[in-house]
Amino acid sequence: MTAPAVPAPTPATTGEMPRVRESSGRRNAELALLLFVMLLVLAYAATVEATALDTITSDFWVPVALVAGVFLGLHVVIRFLAPYADPAIVPAVALLNGLGVAFLRRIDLAFADANERADLPIFSGVGGRQLAWTLIAVVLAAGLLIIVRDHRAVSRYAYTLGLVGIVLVMIPAVLPGKFSEINGAKLWIKFGGFQIQPGEFAKLALVSFFAYYLVRKREVLSLASRRFLGIDFPRGRDLGPVVAVWLLSLLVLVFEKDLGTALLYFGMFVVILYVATERVSWLIIGLLLFFGGAFLAYTLGASVGGPFANFYQRAEIWLDPFADPYADGFQMVQSLLGLGTGGLFGAGPGGGQPNKIPLVVSDFVFAGLGEEIGLFGLSALLVVYLLIVERGLRAGLAVRDSFGKLVAGGLAFTLGLQVFVIVGGVTGLIPLTGQTTPFLSAGGSSLMANWLIIAMLLRISDAAGRPVTGATGGRAGGPGGGGPPAQLHGAPTEVIRS
């Protein structure tokens, strides 16, 4: 099931030689930043051991060296296959991923027997598994860059990707709880000793489908039938796609018992829709639909229970976590206490007790880190996330085709929204969700999916930065098209029939 690829606008400018020199400069800057962030991670790992063990073992550098090696391998792939890619994205992600591996190993040290801590094997425990997943995830990202040389080629499989995305989202909902449920959320496929979270991989597929669909339908969805309070609202018959995604999100909320994933998918679609049509009314309609659905689920959870009971319980814990601090509210209370103990500067790497927080290796890794690096450290991490999102959005603004604009914007926003959902949950801003903190939390599915997202952002940023050959109307050596950045209305769309 394939779809016609989204065509690129005709390139029009020149300037190849200066841009070639620019690509070399970008890659050198990326290499320097990578080496710098690996030194930071190495210093963090050494400090953890010095504090937790009162000594630094002779092999403390091995995990950092392994992740540094695979990051440098990715850098080489980018240098040859995506030389114009944004040089800040990979170092920023490498910093988060490297700190995540080091922090999870620090948790392993806390749980290990006192006599065995200094001899803890490199690939043992949660930290060891996260190290292995990191090596696999970065190799997958490099593989995507090798296979997908032109991001517009993905649009040929938009309908297939849309179907695959919906199937991946719904599989845990239809499986029996013993094959799909962990800690109250049905987000997994479990078989034997292996488990995978398919919804993580659905994000990339659904964003690609949404982007292709909206490039084709944006004029229809931009029609205004009525103006209210200075805002143009769409016709009722054009609300179908939003209502369909809203219903899909409600199904996720009710049957998979996960507010975070529901919010992520619905927010992702509404924002891509807003970017495509530039109509504020879609944001208003999206917010009204989501909060209306959440209120309806809360009300039914209080009165009917059943599949709505889990969401009602999470909302009650959010409203008053100290009502039952030793049972239902225990996770939330321990998270708040950990953040409070950390204060402004934290207890120092290896100096706190983050192992006292339940699920500190997954859902509450942000709270565990906060106890040891404090508010200033957490703020620095949030700035790194903000930098990644900003670079993704910048790639979307600069790339010359409409499909690439929507894919980059959607992926960057999705990454930022996931960080907001999990950080808002552990700090009490919104109800707790089952989401992971990108690149920090333990989990192979999350790590691989997020690295694939980064690979796609790198591919699109490479297309955005490539020089053009005005004489031939093509590009100088790769995808992306040429000429000044085209607006969304520059691509073909469906004929409007009012």
C-alpha positions as CSV (number, residue, x, y, z in Angstrom):
1,M,0.0,0.0,0.0
2,T,2.0,3.0,-1.2
3,A,1.2,6.6,-1.9
4,P,2.7,9.0,-4.5
5,A,5.7,10.8,-3.0
6,V,5.4,14.4,-2.1
7,P,7.2,16.4,-4.9
8,A,9.9,19.0,-4.1
9,P,9.7,22.6,-5.3
10,T,12.1,23.6,-8.1
11,P,15.5,24.7,-6.7
12,A,16.8,28.1,-7.9
13,T,20.0,29.2,-6.2
14,T,23.7,28.4,-6.3
15,G,26.6,28.6,-3.9
16,E,28.0,25.0,-3.7
17,M,31.6,25.7,-2.8
18,P,31.0,27.8,0.3
19,R,28.4,25.2,1.5
20,V,30.8,22.4,1.0
21,R,33.3,24.1,3.3
22,E,30.4,24.8,5.7
23,S,29.6,21.0,5.9
24,S,33.2,20.3,6.9
25,G,33.0,22.9,9.6
26,R,29.7,21.5,10.9
27,R,31.1,18.0,11.2
28,N,34.3,19.3,13.0
29,A,32.1,21.2,15.4
30,E,30.0,18.1,16.0
31,L,33.1,16.0,16.7
32,A,34.5,18.6,19.2
33,L,31.1,18.8,21.0
34,L,30.9,15.0,21.1
35,L,34.3,14.8,22.7
36,F,33.4,17.5,25.2
37,V,30.1,15.9,26.3
38,M,31.9,12.5,26.7
39,L,34.4,14.1,29.0
40,L,31.4,15.5,31.1
41,V,29.9,12.0,31.3
42,L,33.3,10.5,32.2
43,A,33.6,13.1,35.0
44,Y,30.1,12.3,36.2
45,A,30.8,8.5,36.3
46,A,34.1,9.1,38.2
47,T,32.4,11.3,40.8
48,V,29.6,8.7,41.3
49,E,32.2,6.0,42.1
50,A,34.3,8.3,44.3
51,T,31.2,9.2,46.4
52,A,29.4,5.9,46.4
53,L,32.5,3.6,46.8
54,D,35.0,5.9,48.3
55,T,37.3,4.9,45.5
56,I,37.4,4.9,41.7
57,T,37.6,1.5,40.1
58,S,40.1,0.8,37.4
59,D,37.3,0.1,34.8
60,F,35.0,3.0,35.6
61,W,35.7,4.4,32.1
62,V,34.7,1.4,30.1
63,P,30.9,2.1,29.8
64,V,31.7,5.7,28.8
65,A,34.3,4.5,26.3
66,L,31.8,2.1,24.8
67,V,29.1,4.7,24.3
68,A,31.7,7.2,23.1
69,G,32.8,4.7,20.5
70,V,29.4,4.1,19.1
71,F,28.6,7.8,19.1
72,L,31.8,8.5,17.1
73,G,30.8,5.7,14.7
74,L,27.5,7.5,14.1
75,H,29.5,10.7,13.6
76,V,31.5,9.0,10.8
77,V,28.2,7.9,9.2
78,I,26.8,11.4,9.3
79,R,30.1,12.9,8.0
80,F,29.7,10.7,4.8
81,L,26.0,10.4,4.4
82,A,24.5,13.5,5.9
83,P,27.3,16.1,5.9
84,Y,25.0,19.1,6.2
85,A,23.0,17.8,9.2
86,D,22.7,20.0,12.3
87,P,25.9,19.5,14.3
88,A,24.3,20.2,17.7
89,I,21.7,17.4,17.7
90,V,23.9,14.3,18.2
91,P,26.1,15.8,21.0
92,A,23.0,17.0,22.9
93,V,21.4,13.6,22.7
94,A,24.7,11.8,23.5
95,L,25.0,13.9,26.7
96,L,21.5,12.8,27.8
97,N,22.0,9.2,26.8
98,G,25.5,9.0,28.4
99,L,24.3,10.5,31.7
100,G,21.3,8.1,31.6
101,V,23.6,5.1,31.4
102,A,25.9,6.4,34.1
103,F,23.0,7.2,36.5
104,L,21.4,3.8,36.0
105,R,24.7,2.2,36.8
106,R,24.8,4.4,39.9
107,I,21.4,2.9,40.9
108,D,22.8,-0.6,40.4
109,L,25.6,0.3,42.8
110,A,23.1,1.4,45.4
111,F,21.2,-2.0,45.2
112,A,24.3,-4.2,45.0
113,D,25.8,-5.9,48.0
114,A,28.4,-3.7,49.7
115,N,31.1,-6.3,49.1
116,E,30.4,-6.6,45.4
117,R,29.9,-3.0,44.4
118,A,33.5,-2.5,43.3
119,D,33.4,-5.6,41.1
120,L,30.0,-5.0,39.5
121,P,30.3,-6.3,35.9
122,I,29.9,-3.7,33.1
123,F,26.9,-5.3,31.5
124,S,25.1,-6.3,34.7
125,G,21.9,-4.8,36.1
126,V,19.7,-2.1,34.7
127,G,22.7,0.1,33.8
128,G,24.4,-2.7,31.9
129,R,21.2,-3.4,29.9
130,Q,20.8,0.3,29.1
131,L,24.4,0.3,27.9
132,A,23.6,-2.6,25.6
133,W,20.4,-0.9,24.3
134,T,22.3,2.2,23.7
135,L,24.8,0.4,21.4
136,I,21.9,-1.2,19.5
137,A,19.8,2.0,19.3
138,V,22.7,4.1,17.9
139,V,23.4,1.4,15.3
140,L,19.7,1.5,14.3
141,A,19.9,5.2,13.9
142,A,22.9,4.9,11.7
143,G,21.1,2.2,9.7
144,L,18.2,4.5,9.1
145,L,20.5,7.2,7.8
146,I,22.1,4.6,5.4
147,I,18.8,3.3,4.1
148,V,16.8,6.5,4.0
149,R,18.8,8.8,1.8
150,D,15.9,11.1,1.0
151,H,13.2,11.7,3.7
152,R,10.6,12.4,1.0
153,A,10.8,8.7,0.0
154,V,9.1,7.9,3.3
155,S,5.9,9.6,2.0
156,R,5.5,6.8,-0.6
157,Y,4.6,4.5,2.3
158,A,2.4,6.9,4.2
159,Y,-0.8,4.9,4.3
160,T,1.1,1.7,5.2
161,L,2.9,3.5,8.0
162,G,-0.5,4.9,9.2
163,L,-1.9,1.4,9.4
164,V,1.2,0.0,11.0
165,G,1.1,2.9,13.6
166,I,-2.5,2.2,14.5
167,V,-1.9,-1.5,14.8
168,L,1.1,-0.9,17.0
169,V,-0.9,1.4,19.3
170,M,-3.8,-1.0,19.6
171,I,-2.0,-4.3,20.1
172,P,-1.5,-3.9,23.9
173,A,-5.2,-2.9,24.3
174,V,-6.5,-6.2,22.8
175,L,-4.0,-8.5,24.5
176,P,-4.8,-10.1,27.9
177,G,-3.4,-8.3,30.9
178,K,-0.8,-10.9,31.6
179,F,0.7,-10.3,28.2
180,S,0.5,-6.5,28.1
181,E,0.1,-5.0,31.6
182,I,2.9,-3.6,33.8
183,N,2.2,-1.4,36.8
184,G,-1.4,-0.9,35.8
185,A,-0.7,0.3,32.2
186,K,-1.4,-1.9,29.2
187,L,1.5,-0.7,27.0
188,W,3.5,-3.8,26.5
189,I,3.9,-7.0,24.6
190,K,5.4,-9.6,26.9
191,F,6.6,-13.0,25.8
192,G,9.0,-15.1,27.8
193,G,11.6,-12.9,29.5
194,F,11.3,-10.3,26.7
195,Q,9.1,-7.2,26.6
196,I,8.6,-4.4,24.1
197,Q,6.5,-1.3,24.1
198,P,5.1,-1.0,20.5
199,G,3.6,2.4,21.0
200,E,7.0,3.9,21.1
201,F,7.7,2.9,17.5
202,A,4.2,4.1,16.4
203,K,5.2,7.7,16.9
204,L,7.4,7.9,13.9
205,A,4.9,6.0,11.7
206,L,2.0,8.1,12.7
207,V,3.8,11.4,12.3
208,S,4.8,10.4,8.7
209,F,1.2,9.5,7.9
210,F,-0.2,12.6,9.5
211,A,2.3,14.8,7.6
212,Y,1.5,13.2,4.2
213,Y,-2.3,13.3,4.9
214,L,-2.2,17.0,5.9
215,V,0.0,18.0,3.0
216,R,-2.7,16.7,0.7
217,K,-5.8,17.9,2.7
218,R,-4.7,21.2,4.2
219,E,-6.7,23.4,1.9
220,V,-9.9,21.5,2.7
221,L,-9.1,21.6,6.5
222,S,-8.4,25.4,6.2
223,L,-11.9,26.3,5.0
224,A,-13.6,28.6,7.4
225,S,-17.4,28.3,7.7
226,R,-18.0,30.6,10.6
227,R,-16.1,33.4,12.5
228,F,-16.6,33.5,16.3
229,L,-14.8,35.9,18.6
230,G,-12.4,36.8,15.9
231,I,-11.4,33.2,15.2
232,D,-12.2,31.2,12.1
233,F,-13.7,27.8,13.0
234,P,-13.8,24.9,10.4
235,R,-17.0,23.4,9.0
236,G,-18.5,20.5,10.9
237,R,-17.9,18.1,8.1
238,D,-14.2,18.9,8.2
239,L,-13.8,17.8,11.8
240,G,-13.8,14.1,10.9
241,P,-10.0,13.5,11.1
242,V,-9.7,15.3,14.5
243,V,-12.6,13.4,15.9
244,A,-11.2,10.1,14.6
245,V,-7.8,10.8,16.3
246,W,-9.6,12.0,19.5
247,L,-11.5,8.7,19.7
248,L,-8.3,6.8,19.1
249,S,-6.7,8.7,22.0
250,L,-9.7,8.0,24.3
251,L,-9.4,4.3,23.5
252,V,-5.8,4.4,24.5
253,L,-6.7,6.3,27.7
254,V,-9.4,3.9,28.7
255,F,-8.2,0.5,27.6
256,E,-4.5,1.0,27.9
257,K,-4.9,3.1,31.0
258,D,-2.3,5.6,30.0
259,L,-3.0,9.3,29.9
260,G,0.5,10.1,28.7
261,T,0.3,8.2,25.5
262,A,-3.2,9.5,24.8
263,L,-2.1,13.0,25.3
264,L,1.0,12.4,23.2
265,Y,-0.8,11.1,20.1
266,F,-3.6,13.6,20.2
267,G,-1.3,16.6,20.8
268,M,1.0,15.4,18.0
269,F,-1.8,15.3,15.5
270,V,-3.4,18.7,16.6
271,V,0.0,20.5,16.4
272,I,0.8,19.1,13.0
273,L,-2.7,20.1,11.9
274,Y,-2.1,23.6,13.2
275,V,1.3,23.8,11.4
276,A,-0.3,22.7,8.2
277,T,-3.3,25.0,8.2
278,E,-2.0,27.9,10.4
279,R,-5.4,28.1,12.1
280,V,-5.6,28.7,15.8
281,S,-9.1,27.3,15.9
282,W,-7.7,23.8,15.6
283,L,-5.6,24.2,18.8
284,I,-8.7,25.4,20.6
285,I,-10.9,22.6,19.3
286,G,-8.1,20.1,20.2
287,L,-7.8,21.4,23.8
288,L,-11.5,21.4,24.3
289,L,-11.8,17.8,23.0
290,F,-9.0,16.5,25.1
291,F,-9.9,18.1,28.3
292,G,-13.6,17.2,27.7
293,G,-12.6,13.6,27.2
294,A,-10.4,13.5,30.3
295,F,-13.2,15.0,32.4
296,L,-15.7,12.5,31.0
297,A,-13.3,9.6,31.8
298,Y,-12.8,11.0,35.3
299,T,-16.6,11.3,35.9
300,L,-17.2,7.8,34.6
301,G,-14.3,6.5,36.7
302,A,-16.0,7.9,39.9
303,S,-19.5,6.7,39.0
304,V,-19.0,3.5,36.9
305,G,-15.4,2.4,37.5
306,G,-14.5,-0.5,35.2
307,P,-12.0,0.6,32.5
308,F,-12.2,4.2,33.7
309,A,-11.1,3.3,37.3
310,N,-7.4,3.5,36.6
311,F,-7.6,7.0,35.3
312,Y,-9.8,8.1,38.2
313,Q,-7.3,6.7,40.7
314,R,-4.3,8.6,39.0
315,A,-6.3,11.8,39.0
316,E,-7.1,11.4,42.7
317,I,-3.4,10.8,43.5
318,W,-2.5,13.9,41.5
319,L,-5.1,16.1,43.3
320,D,-3.9,15.0,46.8
321,P,-0.8,12.7,46.9
322,F,-0.5,13.0,50.7
323,A,-4.1,11.6,51.3
324,D,-2.6,8.1,51.4
325,P,1.2,8.7,51.5
326,Y,2.2,5.0,52.3
327,A,0.0,3.3,49.6
328,D,-1.6,5.0,46.6
329,G,0.4,8.2,46.9
330,F,3.7,6.6,47.8
331,Q,5.4,7.0,44.4
332,M,4.3,10.7,44.1
333,V,5.3,11.5,47.7
334,Q,8.7,9.9,47.4
335,S,9.3,11.8,44.1
336,L,8.5,15.1,45.7
337,L,10.6,14.3,48.7
338,G,13.5,13.4,46.5
339,L,13.2,16.7,44.5
340,G,12.9,18.6,47.8
341,T,16.0,16.9,49.3
342,G,18.0,17.8,46.2
343,G,17.3,21.5,46.7
344,L,19.1,23.9,44.4
345,F,22.4,22.1,44.0
346,G,21.6,18.5,44.9
347,A,23.5,16.0,47.1
348,G,26.1,15.4,44.4
349,P,26.5,12.5,42.0
350,G,26.4,9.3,44.1
351,G,25.6,11.3,47.3
352,G,21.8,10.9,47.5
353,Q,19.4,8.0,48.0
354,P,17.4,7.9,44.7
355,N,17.0,4.2,45.1
356,K,14.3,5.0,47.7
357,I,12.0,6.3,44.9
358,P,9.9,3.6,43.3
359,L,10.4,3.1,39.6
360,V,13.4,5.4,39.7
361,V,15.0,3.7,36.7
362,S,12.0,4.3,34.5
363,D,9.1,6.7,35.3
364,F,10.9,8.6,38.1
365,V,14.4,8.9,36.7
366,F,14.0,12.7,36.6
367,A,13.2,12.8,40.3
368,G,16.1,10.5,41.2
369,L,18.5,12.7,39.2
370,G,17.0,15.8,40.8
371,E,18.0,14.6,44.3
372,E,21.7,14.4,43.2
373,I,22.1,17.3,40.7
374,G,19.5,19.6,42.2
375,L,17.3,22.2,40.5
376,F,20.2,23.8,38.7
377,G,21.2,20.4,37.2
378,L,17.7,19.6,36.2
379,S,17.3,23.0,34.6
380,A,20.5,22.3,32.6
381,L,19.0,19.0,31.4
382,L,15.8,20.7,30.4
383,V,17.8,23.3,28.4
384,V,19.4,20.4,26.5
385,Y,16.0,19.0,25.7
386,L,14.9,22.4,24.6
387,L,17.9,22.7,22.3
388,I,17.1,19.4,20.6
389,V,13.5,20.4,20.1
390,E,14.5,23.8,18.8
391,R,17.0,22.3,16.4
392,G,14.3,19.9,15.1
393,L,11.9,22.8,14.6
394,R,14.6,24.8,12.9
395,A,15.2,21.9,10.4
396,G,11.5,21.9,9.7
397,L,11.5,25.7,9.0
398,A,14.5,25.4,6.7
399,V,13.7,22.3,4.7
400,R,12.3,23.0,1.3
401,D,9.4,20.5,0.9
402,S,6.1,20.5,2.8
403,F,6.3,16.9,3.9
404,G,9.7,17.4,5.5
405,K,8.4,20.5,7.3
406,L,5.5,18.7,8.9
407,V,7.5,15.6,9.8
408,A,10.3,17.6,11.4
409,G,7.9,19.8,13.2
410,G,5.8,16.9,14.4
411,L,8.7,14.8,15.6
412,A,10.4,17.7,17.4
413,F,7.1,18.7,19.1
414,T,6.4,15.1,20.1
415,L,9.8,14.8,21.8
416,G,9.2,18.1,23.7
417,L,5.6,17.0,24.6
418,Q,6.9,13.7,26.0
419,V,9.4,15.5,28.2
420,F,6.6,17.8,29.4
421,V,4.3,14.9,30.2
422,I,6.8,13.0,32.3
423,V,8.4,16.0,34.0
424,G,4.9,17.4,34.7
425,G,3.9,14.1,36.2
426,V,6.8,13.6,38.6
427,T,6.6,17.2,39.8
428,G,2.8,17.2,40.3
429,L,1.9,19.6,37.6
430,I,-0.3,17.0,35.8
431,P,-1.4,13.4,36.7
432,L,1.3,10.7,36.6
433,T,1.7,8.9,33.3
434,G,3.5,5.8,32.1
435,Q,5.8,7.7,29.8
436,T,9.6,7.4,29.9
437,T,12.0,10.3,30.0
438,P,13.7,10.3,26.5
439,F,17.3,9.0,26.6
440,L,17.4,8.9,30.4
441,S,15.0,6.2,31.4
442,A,15.8,2.5,31.2
443,G,14.1,0.8,28.4
444,G,15.1,-0.6,25.0
445,S,11.9,0.3,23.1
446,S,12.0,4.0,24.2
447,L,15.7,4.3,23.4
448,M,15.5,2.7,20.0
449,A,12.4,4.7,19.0
450,N,13.8,8.0,20.1
451,W,17.1,7.4,18.3
452,L,15.2,6.7,15.1
453,I,13.4,10.0,15.6
454,I,16.8,11.7,16.0
455,A,18.0,10.0,12.8
456,M,15.0,11.3,10.9
457,L,15.6,14.8,12.2
458,L,19.3,14.5,11.1
459,R,18.2,13.4,7.6
460,I,15.8,16.4,7.3
461,S,18.3,18.9,8.7
462,D,20.8,17.6,6.1
463,A,18.3,18.2,3.3
464,A,17.6,21.7,4.7
465,G,21.3,22.6,4.6
466,R,22.4,21.1,1.3
467,P,23.6,23.5,-1.5
468,V,21.8,23.6,-4.8
469,T,22.8,23.7,-8.5
470,G,20.7,26.4,-10.2
471,A,21.8,25.3,-13.7
472,T,20.4,21.8,-13.4
473,G,17.6,22.6,-11.1
474,G,18.8,19.8,-8.8
475,R,20.8,19.4,-5.7
476,A,24.4,19.2,-5.2
477,G,24.7,15.6,-4.2
478,G,21.7,14.7,-2.3
479,P,18.2,15.2,-1.1
480,G,16.4,18.3,0.0
481,G,15.8,20.3,-3.1
482,G,17.2,23.8,-3.6
483,G,16.1,27.4,-3.7
484,P,14.6,29.4,-0.9
485,P,12.4,27.6,1.7
486,A,9.0,27.0,0.2
487,Q,5.8,27.6,2.2
488,L,3.3,24.8,2.8
489,H,1.0,26.2,0.2
490,G,3.7,25.5,-2.4
491,A,2.8,21.8,-2.7
492,P,-0.2,20.2,-4.4
493,T,-3.3,19.8,-2.4
494,E,-6.8,18.5,-2.8
495,V,-9.3,20.6,-4.8
496,I,-11.8,22.4,-2.6
497,R,-15.5,21.8,-3.2
498,S,-17.6,23.9,-0.9
